[in-house]
Amino acid sequence: MRVEHVYRYPVKGLTAEALDEVTLREGEMLPWDRAFALAQGDAPFDPAQPRYLPPRHFLTLKVSARPALLRAAFDSATGTLVLRAPGGEVLRENALVPAGQAQIAAFLTRFLGDDARGTPRFHHVPGHHFADDSERYVSLIGEATLRDLERHVGAPRHRLRFRANLYVSGAAPWAEFGWLGQELQVGSARLRVMQRITRCVATNVNPETAARDAKPVLELRRHFGSAELGVYARVMEGGTVAPGSAVELLGA
């Protein structure tokens, strides 16, 4: 088995960034993965006392499909976030400082229009993450699993609908479900598979067109008996992972 793709999602709900290489740390997510989020104006998120909140409190594709039309790029060396709207408007701001965060919040609020609630705020809290799970996991999907879903529904399903960090080839369809409680050597990192991922209606949104043109949750339930696809893994030993890295099942 091998890693085919590595992605991070710096801003919750916005576009993926493909990585040529990443260094994983024990007990942590990918660096800068879900490091930023736009909290809706009615969200009870306090950056002075950050805690996990369900996705409905933030800009997500579950709440609005419009963010899929934006193209985001984050430069971790400078803290610069670039947002490009389909009409050609471009915002370039430092996402690590209050002034830049205010400008980003205003841009995203205008873009969301009626899908924005109250006065949204853009957040980055060092040490806090905005993932859909309260634990610090790396997500993984087998490429053969996606192909099997496509065979059953008779149509393509873009991998980025499912917003995983690692996409792995060389395993049988749905093999990752059999890895629960077992460890994987992924490049020079060691991961333990912890749980299956239950999907939500955010997967209805086509990441290229922003159209709600499929219903993967219903498709998964109809063909496979549950809405689960992919797995979460905990980094047990840090190391480097890149497309082409070998993946080996180590056992329990």
C-alpha positions as CSV (number, residue, x, y, z in Angstrom):
1,M,0.0,0.0,0.0
2,R,1.1,3.6,-0.5
3,V,-0.1,7.1,0.1
4,E,-1.5,8.7,-3.1
5,H,-2.5,12.2,-1.8
6,V,-1.9,14.3,1.3
7,Y,-4.2,17.2,2.1
8,R,-4.7,19.8,4.8
9,Y,-7.7,22.2,5.2
10,P,-6.3,25.3,6.9
11,V,-9.7,27.1,7.1
12,K,-12.6,24.9,8.2
13,G,-15.1,24.5,5.3
14,L,-12.8,26.0,2.6
15,T,-10.6,24.3,0.0
16,A,-8.1,21.6,0.4
17,E,-4.3,22.2,0.0
18,A,-2.4,19.3,-1.5
19,L,1.0,18.8,0.2
20,D,4.2,17.4,-1.2
21,E,5.3,16.3,2.3
22,V,4.2,16.7,5.9
23,T,5.8,16.1,9.2
24,L,3.4,14.5,11.7
25,R,3.8,14.9,15.4
26,E,2.7,12.5,18.1
27,G,-0.9,13.1,19.2
28,E,-1.4,16.0,16.8
29,M,-3.3,16.7,13.5
30,L,-1.5,17.7,10.4
31,P,0.2,21.1,11.0
32,W,-2.3,23.9,10.2
33,D,-5.1,21.5,9.5
34,R,-8.4,23.2,10.5
35,A,-6.4,25.9,12.2
36,F,-8.8,28.7,11.3
37,A,-12.6,29.0,11.3
38,L,-15.3,31.5,10.7
39,A,-17.7,31.3,13.7
40,Q,-21.3,32.3,13.0
41,G,-22.4,35.4,15.0
42,D,-24.6,33.3,17.3
43,A,-21.9,30.7,18.0
44,P,-20.9,30.4,21.7
45,F,-17.2,30.3,20.9
46,D,-14.9,32.1,23.2
47,P,-11.2,32.4,22.0
48,A,-10.1,33.0,25.6
49,Q,-11.6,29.7,26.6
50,P,-11.7,27.6,23.4
51,R,-13.6,24.4,23.3
52,Y,-15.0,22.0,20.8
53,L,-18.3,23.1,19.2
54,P,-20.3,21.1,16.6
55,P,-19.9,22.1,12.9
56,R,-23.2,24.0,12.7
57,H,-21.6,26.9,14.6
58,F,-19.1,27.6,11.9
59,L,-18.7,28.2,8.2
60,T,-19.1,24.7,6.7
61,L,-20.5,23.1,3.6
62,K,-23.2,21.5,5.8
63,V,-24.6,25.0,6.4
64,S,-23.9,26.7,3.0
65,A,-22.6,25.4,-0.3
66,R,-21.3,28.8,-1.4
67,P,-17.9,28.5,0.3
68,A,-17.0,25.7,-2.2
69,L,-16.8,28.5,-4.8
70,L,-14.0,30.2,-3.0
71,R,-10.3,29.2,-3.5
72,A,-8.2,29.6,-0.4
73,A,-4.4,29.3,0.0
74,F,-2.5,29.7,3.3
75,D,1.2,30.4,3.6
76,S,2.3,29.2,7.0
77,A,5.7,31.0,6.7
78,T,4.1,34.4,6.6
79,G,0.6,33.7,8.0
80,T,-0.9,35.1,4.8
81,L,-4.3,33.8,3.7
82,V,-5.4,34.4,0.1
83,L,-9.1,34.1,-0.7
84,R,-10.3,34.2,-4.4
85,A,-14.0,34.7,-5.2
86,P,-15.5,33.5,-8.5
87,G,-16.1,37.0,-9.6
88,G,-12.4,37.8,-9.4
89,E,-12.3,39.6,-6.0
90,V,-9.1,38.7,-4.1
91,L,-8.4,39.1,-0.4
92,R,-4.9,38.8,0.9
93,E,-4.5,39.2,4.7
94,N,-2.4,38.0,7.6
95,A,-4.6,35.4,9.3
96,L,-2.6,35.5,12.5
97,V,-3.3,39.0,13.6
98,P,-6.5,40.7,14.7
99,A,-6.6,43.3,11.9
100,G,-6.2,40.6,9.2
101,Q,-8.8,38.4,10.9
102,A,-11.3,41.2,10.9
103,Q,-10.8,41.8,7.2
104,I,-11.1,38.1,6.5
105,A,-14.3,37.9,8.5
106,A,-15.8,40.8,6.6
107,F,-14.9,39.3,3.3
108,L,-16.4,35.9,4.2
109,T,-19.5,37.4,5.7
110,R,-20.2,39.4,2.5
111,F,-19.7,36.3,0.4
112,L,-22.0,34.2,2.5
113,G,-24.8,36.7,2.3
114,D,-28.0,35.4,3.8
115,D,-26.2,32.3,5.0
116,A,-24.3,34.4,7.6
117,R,-25.9,34.6,11.0
118,G,-25.3,37.8,13.0
119,T,-21.8,39.1,12.9
120,P,-19.4,36.2,12.2
121,R,-15.9,36.2,13.6
122,F,-12.8,34.7,12.1
123,H,-10.6,32.8,14.6
124,H,-7.2,31.3,15.1
125,V,-6.4,30.2,18.6
126,P,-2.9,28.6,18.9
127,G,-3.1,25.1,20.1
128,H,-6.8,24.8,19.3
129,H,-8.3,23.1,16.2
130,F,-11.7,23.3,14.5
131,A,-12.1,19.8,13.3
132,D,-15.4,18.0,13.3
133,D,-14.2,15.7,16.1
134,S,-13.0,16.8,19.4
135,E,-10.0,14.5,19.2
136,R,-6.8,15.3,17.3
137,Y,-6.9,12.8,14.5
138,V,-5.6,12.2,11.0
139,S,-8.3,11.0,8.6
140,L,-7.7,8.3,6.0
141,I,-9.7,6.9,3.1
142,G,-8.8,4.0,0.8
143,E,-8.9,4.9,-2.9
144,A,-10.5,1.5,-3.6
145,T,-13.3,2.3,-1.2
146,L,-14.2,5.4,-3.2
147,R,-14.1,3.5,-6.4
148,D,-16.4,0.9,-4.9
149,L,-18.9,3.6,-3.9
150,E,-18.7,5.0,-7.4
151,R,-19.4,1.5,-8.9
152,H,-22.5,1.1,-6.7
153,V,-24.0,4.6,-7.5
154,G,-22.9,4.6,-11.1
155,A,-21.3,8.0,-11.0
156,P,-18.1,9.7,-10.0
157,R,-17.7,11.0,-6.4
158,H,-14.8,13.5,-6.1
159,R,-12.5,12.5,-3.2
160,L,-12.5,16.0,-1.8
161,R,-16.2,15.7,-0.9
162,F,-14.9,13.6,2.0
163,R,-12.1,16.0,3.1
164,A,-9.6,13.3,4.3
165,N,-6.0,14.0,5.0
166,L,-4.5,10.8,3.5
167,Y,-5.8,8.8,0.5
168,V,-4.2,5.4,0.3
169,S,-4.0,2.9,-2.6
170,G,-3.3,-0.8,-2.7
171,A,-5.9,-2.0,-0.1
172,A,-9.1,-3.8,-0.8
173,P,-12.4,-1.8,-0.8
174,W,-13.4,-1.0,2.8
175,A,-10.3,-2.6,4.2
176,E,-9.7,0.4,6.4
177,F,-12.7,-0.6,8.5
178,G,-10.9,-3.8,9.4
179,W,-7.9,-1.8,10.8
180,L,-9.7,-0.5,13.9
181,G,-7.4,-0.9,16.9
182,Q,-4.5,-1.7,14.7
183,E,-1.4,0.4,13.8
184,L,-0.1,1.5,10.5
185,Q,3.4,2.5,9.5
186,V,2.9,5.4,7.1
187,G,6.1,6.8,5.8
188,S,8.2,7.2,8.9
189,A,5.2,7.9,11.1
190,R,3.2,5.3,13.1
191,L,-0.6,5.7,13.3
192,R,-3.3,3.8,15.3
193,V,-6.7,3.5,13.6
194,M,-9.3,4.6,16.2
195,Q,-12.8,4.9,14.7
196,R,-14.9,5.0,11.5
197,I,-16.0,8.4,10.2
198,T,-19.7,9.1,10.0
199,R,-20.5,11.3,7.1
200,C,-22.9,14.3,7.0
201,V,-24.7,16.3,4.3
202,A,-21.7,18.5,3.6
203,T,-20.7,15.6,1.2
204,N,-23.7,16.6,-1.0
205,V,-21.7,19.6,-2.2
206,N,-19.5,19.2,-5.3
207,P,-16.1,20.7,-4.4
208,E,-15.5,21.9,-7.9
209,T,-18.9,23.5,-8.7
210,A,-20.6,24.1,-5.3
211,A,-23.7,22.3,-6.6
212,R,-25.5,19.9,-4.2
213,D,-25.6,17.3,-7.0
214,A,-25.3,14.0,-5.0
215,K,-26.4,12.5,-1.7
216,P,-23.5,10.3,-0.4
217,V,-25.0,9.9,3.0
218,L,-28.1,8.3,1.5
219,E,-26.0,6.4,-1.0
220,L,-23.8,4.9,1.7
221,R,-26.8,3.9,3.8
222,R,-28.6,2.4,0.8
223,H,-25.7,0.3,-0.5
224,F,-23.6,-0.4,2.6
225,G,-26.0,-0.1,5.5
226,S,-24.4,2.9,7.3
227,A,-23.2,6.5,6.6
228,E,-19.6,5.7,7.4
229,L,-16.7,6.2,5.1
230,G,-13.0,6.5,6.0
231,V,-11.3,6.2,9.4
232,Y,-9.7,8.5,12.0
233,A,-6.2,7.6,13.2
234,R,-4.1,8.9,16.1
235,V,-0.4,9.7,15.5
236,M,1.5,7.4,17.9
237,E,5.0,8.3,16.6
238,G,5.8,11.3,14.5
239,G,7.4,11.2,11.2
240,T,7.4,12.3,7.6
241,V,4.6,11.4,5.1
242,A,4.4,12.2,1.4
243,P,2.6,11.0,-1.7
244,G,4.4,7.7,-2.5
245,S,5.1,6.9,1.1
246,A,4.7,3.2,1.9
247,V,1.8,2.1,4.2
248,E,2.2,-1.1,6.2
249,L,-0.3,-2.7,8.5
250,L,1.5,-3.5,11.8
251,G,-1.3,-5.1,13.7
252,A,-2.6,-4.4,17.2
